[in-house]
Amino acid sequence: MGRYLSILNPGDTIGIVSPSDPLCYCDDLRRGIEYLERLGFRTEVGRHIGSPVPGERAEDINHFFGRDDIKAIFSTQGGNSAEQVLPHCDMDIIGANPTIFMGLSDVTVFLNAIHHRTGLVTYHGNNVRLGVNAEPDDYDRQELINRLCLGKAGDVKPRRGRTAIRHGVGRGRLLGGNLRCLLKLADTEFWPDFTDSILFIESYRITPESCLRYFEVLRHMGVFEGVRGVLVGFNYSMQVTHPEMRQMERLLAEFTDGYDFPILKVEDFGHFCPNTVLPVGSVVELDANAGRITIIPDSV
């Protein structure tokens, strides 16, 4: 069970950090910050978001977690270097100062590592660049408010239709994010325990061949023995660029033939799509029969 966090209120300050690749101040970031401020929040940009030095980017994260006036920490963007920043983060400071932490893509590394090491619930949701800057629709806005401001649990609203790939019902701790980035934690001290979990996965650039390689790693790590269900989100390159390809959800069903956990295909999270906010480490129920995802009220 995760450790629970307070909610965001109008006027609260959100710290902006770069847990993965550095990002110098730019129009995309400015638009994202302005969007958050229109929602009623204050923002403070970390001193080192554009630094090429991973330890300096980690300094921003440690600094904001250690401040009582910072109520949430949002990532600027994803990338491919979160695993270089993570070792410089002080898990004692993070664990002692529960603060909302949100991002997606390569920030998957942080979402799962922080929860595993500290027990804190973290949040899979839009980065400030290429997320909240891109004029989010009502779904993005309302899901952010529902989860972070209202602390709303219960059923997660679907963005589009949901498809049962393998029927059934499962309940467990929600873990996952971007599949490729999650696997950076394999064989490290930050690898989560997938016993009695609900795995959620999405991708940006991926092929059927790389899907199968990643599934093989999950099998080697014993993940499929522990999970009680899998959510497959939006997979940009496969669905948009190569819709003729065998898609991730079907590949997964074939790869895990013989397992009985449910698989539900959704369009509620991923790259270049509207995003709900998913609490990593909370308990959820996946009902593939009804196409329903339910956050258990006492676990957020």
C-alpha positions in Angstrom: 0.0 0.0 0.0 1.4 3.4 -0.9 1.9 6.4 1.4 -0.6 9.0 0.6 -0.2 12.7 -0.2 -2.1 15.9 0.3 -3.9 17.5 -2.5 -3.1 20.6 -4.6 -5.0 23.8 -3.9 -5.2 27.0 -5.9 -2.2 29.2 -5.0 0.1 26.2 -4.3 3.5 26.2 -5.8 4.6 23.5 -8.3 8.4 23.0 -8.8 9.5 22.3 -12.4 12.5 19.9 -12.7 14.3 17.9 -15.4 14.5 14.3 -14.1 15.6 13.1 -17.6 17.1 15.1 -20.4 18.0 18.8 -19.8 15.7 21.4 -21.2 16.6 25.1 -21.6 13.8 27.6 -21.2 11.8 27.6 -24.5 8.4 28.5 -25.9 7.0 24.9 -25.3 8.0 25.1 -21.6 6.7 28.7 -21.2 3.3 27.7 -22.6 3.1 24.7 -20.2 3.9 26.9 -17.3 1.4 29.5 -18.3 -1.2 26.7 -18.6 -0.5 25.7 -15.0 -0.7 29.2 -13.8 -4.1 29.7 -15.6 -5.3 26.8 -13.5 -4.5 28.8 -10.4 -1.1 27.4 -9.4 2.2 29.2 -8.8 5.3 27.7 -10.4 9.0 27.8 -9.7 11.5 26.5 -12.3 14.5 24.6 -11.0 17.9 26.3 -11.4 19.4 23.4 -13.2 16.7 22.2 -15.7 19.0 22.9 -18.6 22.2 21.6 -17.1 24.0 18.8 -18.9 25.3 17.5 -15.6 22.9 14.8 -14.2 23.9 15.6 -10.6 22.9 19.2 -11.0 19.5 18.2 -12.3 19.1 16.0 -9.3 19.9 18.9 -7.0 16.7 20.6 -8.1 14.7 17.5 -7.2 16.3 17.1 -3.8 15.9 20.9 -3.2 12.2 20.9 -4.0 11.4 17.8 -2.1 13.0 19.4 1.0 10.9 22.5 0.9 7.6 22.7 2.7 6.2 25.4 0.3 6.6 23.2 -2.8 3.4 21.1 -3.0 4.1 19.3 -6.3 7.0 18.6 -8.6 6.4 18.2 -12.3 8.9 17.1 -15.0 9.8 19.3 -17.9 10.1 16.4 -20.4 11.2 12.8 -20.9 14.2 11.8 -22.9 16.8 9.1 -22.4 18.9 9.9 -19.3 16.7 9.5 -16.2 18.8 6.6 -15.0 21.8 8.9 -14.9 20.0 11.4 -12.7 18.3 8.9 -10.4 21.5 7.8 -8.4 22.1 11.4 -7.4 18.7 11.8 -5.8 18.5 11.6 -2.0 15.8 9.0 -1.2 16.0 9.9 2.5 15.0 13.5 1.7 12.3 12.3 -0.7 10.9 9.7 1.6 10.7 12.2 4.5 8.9 14.9 2.5 5.9 13.4 0.7 5.3 15.6 -2.3 3.3 15.0 -5.5 5.7 14.0 -8.3 4.4 13.7 -11.8 5.7 13.0 -15.3 5.7 10.4 -18.0 7.9 8.8 -20.7 11.5 8.4 -19.4 10.2 9.8 -16.0 8.7 6.3 -15.6 12.2 5.5 -14.1 11.5 7.9 -11.3 7.9 7.1 -10.7 8.6 3.5 -10.0 11.9 3.9 -8.3 10.6 6.5 -5.8 7.6 4.4 -5.0 9.7 1.3 -4.6 12.3 2.9 -2.3 10.0 5.2 -0.2 6.5 3.9 -0.6 5.3 7.2 -1.9 2.5 7.3 -4.5 3.8 9.0 -7.6 1.8 10.2 -10.6 1.9 9.2 -14.3 0.7 12.3 -16.1 1.6 15.0 -18.6 5.1 16.6 -18.6 5.1 20.3 -18.8 6.7 20.3 -22.3 4.8 18.4 -25.0 2.0 17.8 -22.4 0.4 20.6 -20.6 1.8 23.1 -23.1 -0.1 21.6 -26.0 -3.4 23.2 -25.1 -4.8 20.1 -23.3 -8.4 19.3 -23.9 -11.0 19.0 -21.2 -10.0 15.4 -20.5 -6.4 16.3 -19.6 -7.5 19.2 -17.4 -10.3 17.4 -15.6 -8.3 14.3 -14.9 -5.4 16.4 -13.4 -7.9 18.3 -11.2 -9.8 15.1 -10.3 -6.6 13.3 -9.1 -4.3 16.0 -7.8 -6.8 18.7 -6.6 -9.8 16.7 -5.6 -8.1 13.5 -4.6 -10.7 11.6 -6.6 -10.6 7.8 -6.6 -13.1 5.4 -8.1 -13.5 4.8 -11.8 -11.0 6.4 -14.2 -12.9 8.1 -17.0 -12.2 6.6 -20.4 -10.9 8.9 -23.2 -12.1 6.6 -25.9 -13.3 3.1 -26.2 -11.7 0.3 -24.3 -11.2 -3.3 -25.6 -10.9 -6.5 -23.6 -8.0 -8.5 -25.0 -8.2 -11.1 -22.3 -11.3 -11.1 -20.1 -11.2 -11.2 -16.3 -10.9 -9.1 -13.2 -7.8 -8.3 -11.2 -6.7 -6.1 -8.4 -3.3 -4.9 -7.3 -0.8 -2.1 -6.9 -0.4 0.0 -10.1 3.1 -0.1 -11.5 4.6 0.7 -14.9 4.6 3.5 -17.6 6.7 3.5 -20.7 7.8 0.0 -21.3 11.3 0.6 -22.6 12.1 3.1 -19.8 10.7 0.8 -17.1 13.2 -1.9 -18.1 16.1 0.4 -17.3 15.4 -0.5 -13.7 15.9 -4.2 -14.3 18.6 -5.8 -12.1 19.0 -2.6 -10.0 18.0 -1.7 -6.5 15.1 0.3 -7.8 13.3 -2.6 -9.6 9.7 -2.7 -8.2 8.1 -5.8 -6.7 5.4 -6.8 -9.1 3.8 -9.3 -6.8 0.0 -8.7 -6.8 0.3 -5.7 -9.2 -1.5 -4.2 -12.1 1.0 -3.4 -14.9 0.3 -0.5 -17.2 2.5 0.0 -20.3 2.8 2.4 -23.3 5.4 3.3 -25.8 6.6 6.0 -28.2 8.8 4.4 -30.8 8.5 0.7 -30.8 8.3 -2.3 -33.2 6.8 -5.7 -32.8 10.3 -7.1 -32.6 11.3 -4.8 -29.7 8.0 -5.5 -28.0 8.8 -9.2 -27.9 12.3 -8.5 -26.6 10.9 -6.3 -23.8 8.3 -9.0 -22.9 11.1 -11.5 -22.7 12.8 -9.4 -20.1 9.6 -9.1 -18.1 9.2 -12.8 -18.2 12.8 -13.3 -17.1 12.2 -10.9 -14.2 9.1 -12.9 -13.1 6.7 -10.1 -13.8 4.0 -12.2 -15.5 3.9 -14.5 -12.5 3.1 -11.6 -10.2 0.8 -9.3 -12.2 -3.0 -9.5 -11.7 -3.8 -7.6 -14.9 -2.2 -5.4 -17.6 -3.4 -2.1 -19.1 -2.0 -1.4 -22.5 -2.1 2.4 -23.4 -1.6 4.4 -26.5 1.5 3.2 -28.6 2.3 6.1 -30.9 4.5 4.6 -33.5 2.6 1.4 -33.8 -0.9 2.9 -33.9 -0.2 6.1 -35.9 2.8 5.4 -38.1 2.3 1.7 -38.6 -1.3 0.7 -37.9 -0.9 -2.3 -40.1 1.6 -3.8 -37.6 0.5 -6.4 -35.0 -0.2 -4.2 -32.1 1.2 -4.4 -28.6 -1.9 -5.7 -26.9 -2.2 -8.7 -29.3 1.5 -9.4 -29.1 1.2 -9.5 -25.3 -1.8 -11.8 -25.3 0.0 -14.2 -27.6 3.3 -14.0 -25.6 1.5 -14.7 -22.3 -0.7 -17.4 -23.6 -1.2 -19.7 -20.7 -1.5 -17.0 -18.1 -4.9 -16.0 -16.9 -4.5 -12.3 -16.0 -6.8 -9.9 -17.8 -5.5 -7.5 -20.5 -7.4 -4.3 -21.3 -6.5 -2.0 -24.2 -7.2 1.7 -23.5 -6.4 5.1 -25.1 -6.2 7.0 -21.8 -2.4 7.5 -21.5 0.7 7.6 -23.6 2.7 9.9 -25.9 1.0 12.6 -28.0 -2.4 11.8 -26.7 -4.7 13.1 -23.9 -3.6 11.7 -20.6 -5.3 10.7 -17.4 -3.4 10.9 -14.2 -2.6 7.5 -12.8 -1.3 7.0 -9.2 1.7 4.7 -9.3 1.7 2.5 -6.1 -2.0 2.8 -5.4 -4.4 -0.1 -5.5 -6.6 -0.4 -8.6 -9.1 -2.9 -9.9 -9.0 -3.8 -13.6 -12.3 -5.2 -14.9 -11.6 -6.1 -18.5 -15.1 -7.6 -18.9 -16.7 -4.2 -18.2 -13.8 -2.1 -19.6 -13.4 -0.4 -16.2 -10.4 0.8 -14.2 -11.1 1.6 -10.6 -8.8 3.4 -8.1 -9.6 2.0 -4.7 -10.6 4.9 -2.5 -8.4 4.2 0.5 -5.2 3.8 -1.5 -4.6 7.4 -2.7 
